[in-house]
């Protein structure tokens, strides 16, 4: 089903904020709307957005690929995005990520077997002086975790898993 049929009021409201000659500027709010339910933008939604804004599907996909807040693949309930750019790497982000992979039993880009956490490497989360750091994206929004250790991170993951299982 198309975005316009699924979210008619929201689409109309988003498009009303942009003059017709600049409607392509609505791409980001439409992407956000498209991934609201499932946590990612599927191919059909990309096609809808491209059609609505008179841009190519490749242009839509390039925006998804550039920004860490948009996704084109289904993932775990929580996306854990570890910043691995040069300043963070100099503060130990690469070793942190490697050890985290070992503790979770997955590689970067994979999801834990219980479907709770997908681990991703990203560039620049704007906290170079607080690395190792990462952001989590999930049902409760986006949260930043700075000056992290492997132990603190595993405690956080355990808490997310308990929360997901309904245990408080």
Backbone as CSV, one residue per row, in Angstrom:
resi,resn,N_x,N_y,N_z,CA_x,CA_y,CA_z,C_x,C_y,C_z
1,UNK,0.848,-1.183,0.000,0.000,0.000,0.000,0.892,1.244,0.000
2,UNK,0.458,2.268,-0.668,1.269,3.478,-0.811,1.227,4.333,0.454
3,UNK,2.232,5.175,0.574,2.277,6.109,1.716,1.058,7.013,1.727
4,UNK,0.648,7.454,0.555,-0.492,8.373,0.466,-1.782,7.713,0.944
5,UNK,-1.906,6.405,0.744,-3.108,5.701,1.201,-2.994,5.316,2.675
6,UNK,-1.784,5.007,3.120,-1.577,4.607,4.511,-1.617,5.798,5.456
7,UNK,-1.000,6.902,5.037,-0.900,8.106,5.880,-1.365,9.346,5.107
8,UNK,-2.607,9.396,4.667,-3.027,10.519,3.818,-2.883,11.893,4.469
9,UNK,-3.277,12.014,5.732,-3.194,13.313,6.409,-1.743,13.750,6.595
10,UNK,-0.892,12.810,7.019,0.510,13.139,7.272,1.228,13.551,5.981
11,UNK,0.971,12.805,4.900,1.611,13.133,3.615,1.164,14.513,3.148
12,UNK,-0.136,14.767,3.235,-0.667,16.069,2.819,-0.052,17.199,3.655
13,UNK,0.053,16.972,4.957,0.628,17.981,5.848,2.098,18.235,5.508
14,UNK,2.854,17.173,5.276,4.274,17.329,4.940,4.429,18.096,3.631
15,UNK,3.699,17.686,2.605,3.828,18.339,1.290,3.364,19.789,1.320
16,UNK,2.421,20.119,2.205,1.912,21.499,2.278,2.959,22.487,2.792
17,UNK,4.020,21.988,3.395,5.059,22.859,3.951,6.056,23.343,2.898
18,UNK,5.961,22.811,1.688,6.946,23.133,0.650,6.230,23.637,-0.604
19,UNK,6.740,24.714,-1.203,6.132,25.175,-2.458,6.333,24.106,-3.540
20,UNK,5.418,24.012,-4.493,5.500,22.968,-5.514,6.857,22.877,-6.223
21,UNK,7.483,24.019,-6.451,8.777,23.995,-7.145,9.916,23.487,-6.254
22,UNK,9.654,23.333,-4.952,10.670,22.825,-4.019,10.163,21.606,-3.247
23,UNK,9.215,20.899,-3.826,8.628,19.770,-3.109,9.633,18.658,-2.831
24,UNK,10.724,18.611,-3.596,11.745,17.590,-3.345,12.351,17.743,-1.948
25,UNK,12.204,18.908,-1.366,12.710,19.138,-0.011,11.944,18.338,1.042
26,UNK,10.820,17.775,0.671,10.016,16.979,1.595,10.537,15.548,1.728
27,UNK,11.621,15.234,1.057,12.100,13.854,1.032,12.416,13.322,2.438
28,UNK,13.061,14.107,3.265,13.453,13.602,4.588,12.253,13.356,5.500
29,UNK,11.309,14.273,5.621,10.149,13.958,6.459,9.322,12.783,5.910
30,UNK,9.276,12.632,4.595,8.563,11.492,4.023,9.294,10.179,4.328
31,UNK,10.614,10.211,4.287,11.380,9.010,4.646,11.134,8.636,6.103
32,UNK,11.133,9.638,6.961,10.866,9.389,8.380,9.496,8.743,8.553
33,UNK,8.509,9.263,7.862,7.159,8.710,7.914,7.146,7.270,7.398
34,UNK,7.856,7.024,6.315,7.867,5.697,5.693,8.474,4.637,6.599
35,UNK,9.443,5.011,7.411,10.082,3.988,8.244,9.551,3.953,9.669
36,UNK,8.550,4.746,9.942,8.004,4.847,11.296,7.516,3.505,11.851
37,UNK,6.832,2.726,11.069,6.254,1.474,11.560,7.260,0.338,11.652
38,UNK,8.018,0.116,10.591,8.887,-1.057,10.519,10.350,-0.781,10.846
39,UNK,10.724,0.491,10.963,12.109,0.816,11.280,13.018,0.860,10.068
40,UNK,12.452,0.764,8.879,13.233,0.872,7.646,12.307,1.291,6.505
41,UNK,12.894,1.769,5.419,12.138,2.208,4.246,12.221,1.101,3.201
42,UNK,11.093,0.517,2.872,11.105,-0.553,1.877,11.112,0.011,0.455
43,UNK,11.309,-0.859,-0.502,11.441,-0.471,-1.914,10.184,0.248,-2.407
44,UNK,9.020,-0.238,-2.022,7.766,0.383,-2.461,7.652,1.818,-1.948
45,UNK,8.060,2.040,-0.702,8.007,3.395,-0.143,8.989,4.309,-0.868
46,UNK,10.178,3.790,-1.192,11.141,4.591,-1.959,10.540,5.004,-3.296
47,UNK,9.860,4.079,-3.947,9.231,4.380,-5.235,8.131,5.417,-5.068
48,UNK,7.323,5.285,-4.010,6.263,6.263,-3.736,6.831,7.662,-3.537
49,UNK,7.868,7.740,-2.728,8.467,9.044,-2.426,9.050,9.657,-3.691
50,UNK,9.748,8.859,-4.468,10.326,9.360,-5.729,9.221,9.882,-6.646
51,UNK,8.136,9.136,-6.765,7.018,9.544,-7.625,6.381,10.838,-7.121
52,UNK,6.115,10.909,-5.816,5.462,12.094,-5.243,6.291,13.360,-5.431
53,UNK,7.611,13.208,-5.393,8.496,14.373,-5.406,9.148,14.622,-6.760
54,UNK,8.809,13.808,-7.737,9.395,13.926,-9.076,10.920,13.867,-9.041
55,UNK,11.431,12.907,-8.293,12.870,12.647,-8.263,13.067,11.165,-8.553
56,UNK,14.287,10.763,-8.759,14.534,9.357,-9.070,14.606,8.526,-7.790
57,UNK,14.366,7.248,-7.959,14.494,6.329,-6.835,15.943,6.300,-6.337
58,UNK,16.878,6.497,-7.252,18.291,6.536,-6.877,18.573,7.719,-5.964
59,UNK,17.948,8.854,-6.219,18.127,10.015,-5.347,17.579,9.738,-3.949
60,UNK,16.450,9.072,-3.871,15.873,8.716,-2.577,16.810,7.752,-1.855
61,UNK,17.275,6.740,-2.566,18.169,5.742,-1.968,19.478,6.371,-1.507
62,UNK,19.969,7.378,-2.226,21.233,8.014,-1.825,21.081,8.765,-0.513
63,UNK,19.926,9.312,-0.256,19.679,10.004,1.011,19.617,8.983,2.150
64,UNK,18.963,7.871,1.899,18.907,6.807,2.903,20.314,6.314,3.212
65,UNK,21.125,6.159,2.180,22.484,5.667,2.366,23.395,6.643,3.077
66,UNK,23.127,7.925,2.943,23.996,8.944,3.534,23.726,9.145,5.023
67,UNK,22.466,9.209,5.406,22.112,9.537,6.787,21.958,8.288,7.643
68,UNK,22.524,8.314,8.846,22.473,7.153,9.739,21.092,6.937,10.358
69,UNK,20.192,7.872,10.197,18.862,7.724,10.789,17.857,7.075,9.847
70,UNK,18.248,6.851,8.588,17.370,6.187,7.622,17.968,4.842,7.250
71,UNK,17.086,3.860,7.020,17.550,2.501,6.763,16.743,1.876,5.636
72,UNK,17.405,1.048,4.852,16.705,0.361,3.768,16.631,-1.148,3.981
73,UNK,16.963,-1.591,5.183,16.875,-3.014,5.512,16.304,-3.179,6.917
74,UNK,15.535,-4.244,7.070,14.983,-4.578,8.382,16.139,-4.959,9.303
75,UNK,16.008,-4.649,10.560,17.077,-4.929,11.528,16.446,-5.342,12.856
76,UNK,17.295,-5.473,13.863,16.829,-5.799,15.197,15.971,-4.680,15.773
77,UNK,15.383,-4.950,16.912,14.539,-3.951,17.566,15.333,-2.686,17.873
78,UNK,16.616,-2.862,18.200,17.496,-1.724,18.467,18.672,-1.755,17.500
79,UNK,18.969,-0.625,16.908,20.180,-0.466,16.099,21.207,0.194,16.998
80,UNK,22.334,-0.453,17.154,23.425,0.101,17.941,24.480,0.555,16.941
81,UNK,24.646,1.872,16.823,25.546,2.452,15.831,26.776,3.025,16.524
82,UNK,27.904,2.347,16.315,29.163,2.743,16.940,29.912,3.662,15.979
83,UNK,30.312,4.827,16.478,31.083,5.764,15.655,32.518,5.244,15.530
84,UNK,32.977,5.142,14.283,34.319,4.608,14.030,35.160,5.537,13.161
85,UNK,34.796,6.821,13.111,35.622,7.724,12.303,36.983,7.919,12.984
86,UNK,37.890,8.631,12.351,39.274,8.711,12.828,39.407,9.212,14.268
87,UNK,38.779,10.311,14.654,38.945,10.744,16.047,38.470,9.692,17.050
88,UNK,37.368,9.033,16.742,36.868,7.987,17.653,37.795,6.779,17.633
89,UNK,38.317,6.444,16.468,39.258,5.324,16.377,40.500,5.601,17.231
90,UNK,40.955,6.841,17.228,42.120,7.197,18.041,41.839,7.061,19.535
91,UNK,40.566,7.095,19.901,40.179,6.927,21.309,39.711,5.497,21.596
92,UNK,39.983,4.562,20.671,39.723,3.152,20.933,38.449,2.570,20.358
93,UNK,37.779,3.288,19.473,36.500,2.806,18.943,36.635,1.494,18.173
94,UNK,37.715,1.335,17.414,37.874,0.109,16.620,38.003,-1.122,17.522
95,UNK,38.835,-1.021,18.549,38.982,-2.140,19.485,37.676,-2.385,20.238
96,UNK,37.015,-1.310,20.624,35.727,-1.416,21.311,34.741,-2.188,20.448
97,UNK,34.640,-1.827,19.169,33.702,-2.480,18.261,34.069,-3.955,18.056
98,UNK,35.340,-4.222,17.888,35.800,-5.609,17.709,35.440,-6.455,18.933
99,UNK,35.699,-5.934,20.116,35.383,-6.667,21.346,33.877,-6.827,21.541
100,UNK,33.127,-5.812,21.146,31.672,-5.888,21.237,31.143,-6.991,20.322
101,UNK,31.677,-7.055,19.111,31.296,-8.131,18.183,31.569,-9.490,18.812
102,UNK,32.736,-9.640,19.405,33.096,-10.906,20.044,32.149,-11.280,21.169
103,UNK,31.772,-10.298,21.973,30.871,-10.567,23.093,29.453,-10.895,22.635
104,UNK,29.026,-10.283,21.538,27.672,-10.529,21.036,27.610,-11.751,20.115
105,UNK,28.772,-12.178,19.623,28.798,-13.316,18.699,28.288,-12.987,17.317
106,UNK,28.417,-11.724,16.933,27.998,-11.286,15.598,29.073,-10.387,15.008
107,UNK,28.942,-10.108,13.717,29.819,-9.168,13.039,29.062,-7.861,12.814
108,UNK,29.792,-6.824,12.462,29.164,-5.547,12.130,28.165,-5.776,10.998
109,UNK,26.978,-5.236,11.156,25.925,-5.398,10.159,24.982,-6.558,10.448
110,UNK,25.313,-7.345,11.457,24.474,-8.493,11.788,23.595,-8.192,13.006
111,UNK,22.626,-9.075,13.209,21.668,-8.950,14.305,21.820,-10.142,15.241
112,UNK,21.701,-9.883,16.530,21.782,-10.973,17.506,20.674,-11.987,17.220
113,UNK,20.903,-13.234,17.603,19.966,-14.324,17.282,18.572,-14.094,17.859
114,UNK,18.480,-13.319,18.937,17.164,-13.029,19.523,16.460,-11.860,18.835
115,UNK,17.125,-11.233,17.849,16.511,-10.145,17.093,16.457,-8.817,17.814
116,UNK,17.164,-8.678,18.917,17.070,-7.443,19.696,18.042,-6.371,19.206
117,UNK,19.297,-6.731,18.907,20.317,-5.735,18.589,20.940,-5.994,17.215
118,UNK,20.995,-4.946,16.403,21.765,-4.949,15.160,22.927,-3.999,15.380
119,UNK,24.130,-4.463,15.099,25.337,-3.681,15.330,25.810,-3.056,14.024
120,UNK,26.037,-1.744,14.044,26.464,-1.023,12.847,27.631,-0.104,13.173
121,UNK,28.508,0.089,12.207,29.578,1.077,12.307,29.139,2.288,11.493
122,UNK,29.266,3.475,12.060,28.869,4.704,11.370,29.967,5.751,11.506
123,UNK,29.858,6.772,10.707,30.810,7.875,10.746,30.176,9.089,11.409
124,UNK,30.873,9.649,12.327,30.583,10.923,12.980,29.207,11.041,13.622
125,UNK,29.217,10.821,14.910,28.025,11.076,15.716,28.221,12.314,16.592
126,UNK,29.255,13.088,16.257,29.503,14.388,16.880,29.825,14.310,18.371
127,UNK,30.576,13.304,18.756,31.007,13.192,20.153,32.426,12.628,20.206
128,UNK,33.295,13.159,19.375,34.663,12.644,19.249,35.401,12.596,20.585
129,UNK,35.173,13.574,21.417,35.891,13.638,22.691,35.322,12.689,23.747
130,UNK,34.249,11.975,23.395,33.606,11.081,24.353,33.586,9.637,23.864
131,UNK,34.459,9.318,22.918,34.537,7.952,22.380,35.256,7.056,23.380
132,UNK,35.007,5.762,23.298,34.054,5.113,22.415,32.617,5.514,22.769
133,UNK,31.847,5.711,21.720,30.456,6.118,21.901,29.609,5.511,20.803
134,UNK,28.320,5.449,21.071,27.383,4.947,20.072,26.017,5.536,20.345
135,UNK,25.145,5.380,19.363,23.750,5.741,19.570,22.913,4.487,19.381
136,UNK,21.828,4.417,20.115,20.861,3.353,19.899,19.616,3.983,19.310
137,UNK,19.054,3.286,18.341,17.787,3.683,17.748,16.811,2.548,18.000
138,UNK,15.683,2.876,18.584,14.691,1.855,18.877,13.337,2.463,19.119
139,UNK,12.431,1.662,19.623,11.064,2.137,19.861,11.000,3.335,20.805
140,UNK,11.991,3.455,21.674,12.014,4.566,22.625,12.811,5.756,22.113
141,UNK,13.113,5.779,20.833,13.808,6.917,20.231,15.302,6.684,20.072
142,UNK,16.015,7.777,19.967,17.467,7.748,19.784,18.122,8.175,21.082
143,UNK,19.082,7.384,21.510,19.799,7.710,22.744,21.297,7.609,22.492
144,UNK,22.036,8.557,23.031,23.494,8.590,22.891,24.139,8.009,24.149
145,UNK,25.194,7.247,23.929,25.926,6.615,25.024,27.393,6.950,24.818
146,UNK,27.943,7.741,25.718,29.300,8.264,25.561,30.233,7.707,26.632
147,UNK,31.556,7.762,26.312,32.583,7.257,27.236,32.261,5.833,27.675
148,UNK,31.940,5.004,26.711,31.489,3.654,27.019,32.651,2.677,27.172
149,UNK,32.410,1.694,28.004,33.322,0.560,28.148,32.552,-0.667,27.671
150,UNK,33.265,-1.732,27.469,32.604,-2.967,27.056,31.639,-3.448,28.137
151,UNK,32.046,-3.362,29.397,31.173,-3.800,30.494,29.891,-2.979,30.572
152,UNK,30.012,-1.654,30.491,28.817,-0.796,30.540,27.901,-1.088,29.355
153,UNK,28.501,-1.358,28.193,27.704,-1.626,26.997,26.968,-2.957,27.117
154,UNK,27.629,-3.969,27.630,26.977,-5.270,27.801,25.848,-5.178,28.836
155,UNK,26.026,-4.353,29.874,24.952,-4.131,30.843,23.752,-3.472,30.169
156,UNK,24.020,-2.500,29.307,22.950,-1.836,28.570,22.217,-2.834,27.673
157,UNK,22.969,-3.661,26.965,22.355,-4.650,26.077,21.520,-5.637,26.881
158,UNK,22.021,-6.076,28.018,21.238,-6.969,28.885,19.933,-6.305,29.310
159,UNK,19.999,-5.027,29.635,18.788,-4.299,30.030,17.805,-4.204,28.858
160,UNK,18.315,-3.956,27.651,17.443,-3.897,26.469,16.777,-5.249,26.231
161,UNK,17.537,-6.321,26.387,16.987,-7.657,26.178,15.938,-7.996,27.234
162,UNK,16.192,-7.623,28.478,15.212,-7.863,29.541,13.947,-7.052,29.290
163,UNK,14.124,-5.822,28.868,12.987,-4.955,28.551,12.176,-5.548,27.412
164,UNK,12.878,-6.077,26.404,12.209,-6.680,25.257,11.442,-7.925,25.655
165,UNK,11.958,-8.656,26.633,11.298,-9.880,27.091,10.181,-9.588,28.095
166,UNK,10.022,-8.310,28.446,8.976,-7.935,29.384,9.395,-8.037,30.829
167,UNK,10.682,-8.252,31.079,11.193,-8.347,32.445,11.668,-6.968,32.882
168,UNK,11.277,-6.547,34.027,11.700,-5.213,34.519,12.727,-5.361,35.589
